Amino acid sequence: MAKKSFPRRCLAALGREFNSDKFFSRREKYQTSKNPLARAFYGSYCTRVQNRFCAGIPMTARFDRTVVFPHGISGIYISVEAEIGGGTTIFQQVTIGSNSLPGTKRPGAPVIGKNVYIGAGAKIIGGVTIGDHVRIGAGCTVFEDVPANATVVAARPVILEGRGERDNTFYAVHSVAGGSR
């Protein structure tokens, strides 16, 4: 058996390595089990893993087991009613969220097609439909439907020039309040 590399060995020793096969098989067992004790066990496991990685992937979100998380589930949030097609790749810090604000143009949760690439930090919000084989670039915010085989990229950043030097020093709340908590 091949020896794990040093960083991978350290992460495994800390219990910080994300095992997608284990996570998704237990998530699937939670969804299919009729035994309340087994459901509690599998649900508890999935909750602990999500808490460890600051993720929110509800048991009711519908997606195929072939969804790939190359960097684990770190910071990923998926809405309760979201649907994600098989073969989709989701990078870290992605939000696939619903919109239920009164008067919104696109209420509901996203429906994402098959073989979609979602770059790091992308946000897909509201009742939008993302077609098959779409690429969504890192940092994009999607709130409109995207047709199949399209690529979504963010607009060029806008640079607002300041007048004079700025003080960007960070002050903790207790420093400003004059004491420690």
C-alpha positions, 0 to 999 in steps of 0.5 A: 500500500502506498504511503500517504504524502505528509500533508495528507497524513497530517490532515487524516490524523487531525480528522480533517480529511473529507471522505466523500464516499463515506459521507454520501453513502451515509447520507443515502442510508439516512434517506432510505432507512426505515429504522429510526435509530439508523436514521438518527445515527446516519443523520448525526454523522452527516451533521458532524461532518458538515459542522467540521467543514462549515457546510450546509448540505441538507438531507432533503437536497436532491443530487446524484452521488456522482457530484464531485467536491474536489476540495471537500465540502468546505464552506458549501451551502446548498438549499433545502429544495435544490436539485443538482444533476450528476457529474457536477463539480462543485468547488469550495465556498459555493452557495446554491441558495433559495430565495423566498423574499416577498416580491422576488422575481425568481422565488424558489431553489436552483435546479442545476443540470448534469455535468455543470462546473461551479467554480470557487465562491460562486453563488447561484440564488433563487429559482433559476435553471442551469442547463447541462454542461454549463461552466460557472466561473469562480466568484460569479453570482447567478440569478438568471437562467443559464442555457445548456453549454454556456459559460458564465464569467464575472464582469471586470471589477470596478476600481474606485480610486480613493482620495488620500491614504486610508487607515485599514488597521483592524481593531477587535471589538474589545479593543474599541470598547476598552476592555476584554470580554 
